């Protein structure tokens, strides 16, 4: 029983740590949160920075709409005849896997794209990891008199590899700390 509980705590802790590395999930058309004829998708997308690792969620009535991923030419002409992907569940999740590209989506129901049911999403590179905290130089115990013409010593910044190691160490430490806390609570 105790080993099962320990494994569960470890699994939950690791899922929390890994969850921090994943991107955001955007419900298309939020706050109304619907793929429909009422939403201005150009305006909606202009307020969001999409990154590799994020995902789009299209929610809509299956009887009334669909989602087609198309080329730019088909987006511009509202043609779904050469769709790259077609989604029809009414609750479709589209992962944005690559940065530096624009993805194009339309509703393939006749007249809907022409009425504005189309979305172009510029996907940026994945967000860089948060920088690790930088150590501050210790303060002097009391002020000293400088010698005329003398230069102050230059501060030394930590190396980038040290900063990267600290960031990874923070994530691993968080996961292990949560796991240990769960084990100690048993």
Secondary structure, 3 states (H helix, E strand, C coil): CHHHHHHHHHHHHHHHHHHCCCCCEEECCCCCCCCCCCCCHHHHHHCCCEECCCEEEEECCCCCCCEEEECHHHHHHCCCCCCCEEECCCEEEEECCCCCEEEEEECCCCCCCCCCCEEEEEEECCCCCCCCCCCCCCCCCCCCCCCCCCCCCCCCCCCHHHHHHHHHHHHHHHHHHHHHHHHHCC
